[in-house]
Amino acid sequence: MGRVEQRDSTMSEARRLAQAVLLITTCLSIVLWTSTGAAEDRSSFDAREVMRKGTFEFGGAVGYAQGTTAIGAAESSNRSAVFVMPRAGMIVTEPLGRNWWQGNVELMIEPVVARFTKPFAAEAVGGSFVLKYNLLSFGRWMPFWDVGAGIVWTNLAPRIPEQSTQFEFVLETGPGLQYFVTDRITWMMGVRLHHISNSNLGDRNTGINGVLPYIGLSFLTPGVF
């Protein structure tokens, strides 16, 4: 009976995850479709004039990570945490490519403080290096995709079956969107697939996978290089 309930719970969670991904993808697709027309408008804002090589970005985001068993080998999805993620980055390339996918590469440092609420109260502190590709052809809307890697300390382990060490490695990636409120201030939103594991440095290393939606604000400085 327990196995049937666990299987039903896993299937239900997979459906909820698929629905969330579909909703986010649909929203981003609508934004990109409507923004394409705006990009063709001569009076539209041009992100290329602001997001130049050497420009610095400072800001932060807050998010909520929910564990999932839809991917990986974790036995439970009962892993939830609130994330606070300040960030500092610099654009390191001139615009690359052409047409709608023209963009540039940004290197960011992203500290993180997290408070786990499930399966019990716990903390995580660390940071990641993040590479971010900014798409510059959509007026005030700037879609992006980022990928990051880092390290955290957490007292979630060794109290959970997935992990036996308190120092863990982090891998994360996902799409996002920024909107230029002014030429130097943007709000942002995004979602990441977030992975925590100890790279087999401990006795147990099932890993924790989660979906991390977030919102935040960024400030841009003029290019200095």
N, C-alpha and C positions, 0 to 999 in steps of 0.2 A: 504493500500500500504506500509506504514511504517513497519507494522508487517511482511509482506512478505520479505521486504528487510532485516529486522533484522534477520529473520529466515535463509534466504539465507547466510547472513554474518556469522552467528553462525555455519552453516553447513560447509561453506568454511573454517572457522578457525579450526574446528574439523578435517577436512581432512588434512590441513597443519600440524597440531599438530601430527596427526597419521603418516604422511609421515616423519616428523622430528624424531619421536621416532623410526620408522622402520629403518631409515638411521643410527641413532646412534647405535641401536641394531645390525644391520648388520655389521657395522664397528667393534664394540667390539667383535662380534662373530668371524669375520675373524682374528682379532688380537689374540684372545684366541686360535683359531684353529691352527694358524701358530706357536704361542708361545708354544703350547703343545709339538710340535716336538723339538723345541729348548730346552725345559726343560729336554728332554730325552738325549740331547747331553751332554756328560761328560765335555766338555770344556766350557759349558755355565756358565754365571754368576749366582751365588747363592745368592738371596736376603736374605736368612736366616742368612748369615754371617754378614749382615749389620743391618737388622731390628730385633735387639735383644731387650729383655726386658731392659728398662732403657735408650734406645736410644732417643735422642731429635730430633724433626723435626721443623725447622723454615723456613718460606717462605711466599708466598702470591699468590693471583690470582686476575684476573680481569674478569668480566663477564657482560652479558647483559640479563636482565630479561624482558620477554614479557608476559603480562597478557593474561589469557585465560578464556573463559566461557565454555570450554568443560567439566570442572568439577566445582562444586560449584554453587552458585546462583547469582553470579555477573551479572549485567546487561550489562556491557561493557568490552571489552578486550583492550580498549585504555589506557593501563597502561604499561609504559616502563621505564626502569632505567638502568644506568650503575653502576655496583657494583665493589668496591675495597675491597678485603678481605685478610688482613694479617692473619697469623696463627702461632700458637706455640703449639706443642704437644709432648707427651711422650708415648712410647709403654709400656703398663702396664701388659702384659701377655707374657708368653712363648708361642711358637707355639702350636696351638690347632688343633686337628683333624689329618687327614692323607690324602694321595693321593692329587688330584688336589686342593681340597678346604682347605688344611692346611694353616693356617694363624694366625695372632695375632691381639689383640685389641689395639687401640691407642686412647687416650683421648686428645682432642684438645680444645684450646680456640681460637675463631675466631671473632675478631672485624670486624665491617662492616661500610663502608661509601658508601652511594648510592646517585646518582643524577638522579631524575626523569625528563624525557623529555616529557612524555605524561601522563595525558592529559594537563599538564602545568608544568612549572619548579617548582621543590620541592626537599627537601633533606630528608635523613634518616640517623640516626647514632645509632649504638648499637652494639650488639655482641651476640654470641651463644656459648654454649658448644656443642661439636660434638664428637660422638663416631664413629670410623672408623675401619672397618675390612679389613686388608691387606691380600691378597692372595699371597703366597710366592713361588709357584711352577712353575713359568713361566719365569725363567731366569731374564733378565734385565727388562722385562715387569712385572709390579705389578698392577693387577686390584684391585679395592677396592669398598666397598659400605659404605657410611656414612649416619648418621642420626643426626640431630641437633635440639636444641630448645634454644630460647633466647628471647630478648626483644629489641625493637627499639623505638626511638622517630622520628616522621616524621611530617612535616607541610603539607603533602598531605591531611591529615584530619584536620579539618572537612569539607574541601572544596569539597570532593567527597561524593556521596551518600552511598557508602559501609560502611564508618567508621565515627564515631563521636568523637573519642578520638585521641590524638596525641601520646600517649604511647600505643604501640601494642606488641603483642606476635608473635613470629616467630616459625614456624615448617618447616623443610626442610629435604629432603632425595633424594638420587640418586646414580648412579654408576659413577665410574671414573677410570682413568688409569694413572699410573706413569711409566716413563722410566728412568733407571739409565744411565745417561750420563757418570758419574764416580761412584765410590763406595760411594760418599758422596753428589752427586748432582743429582737431578731428575727434569725432566719437567713433568707436569701433565695436564690432561684435564678431564672434567667431565660435567655432567648435573644434575640439581636438580629440583625437584618439590618444589616450594617455596610458603609458605602460610603465610599471615599476617592477624591477626584479634585481637580484643580486649577482646575475651572470654566473650562477653556479659556484659562487664563493662560499656558500653556506650549505648546511645539510639539507635544507629545503629551498626550492626555487620554482614553485609553480608560476609565480608572477601574478600581478594584479593589473587587469585591464579595465579601463573605464572610459566613459564619454564625458568630456569637459566643455560645456558651453560657457561663454564668458562675455562680459561687456566692459567697456572702459573708455578712457579719454587719453589723447596724446597731444603734446605740444611740439612744434617743429621750429628749429632755428634756421637762420640763413646758412647757406653753404659756406664753409670756411676753408676748404681745400680746392 
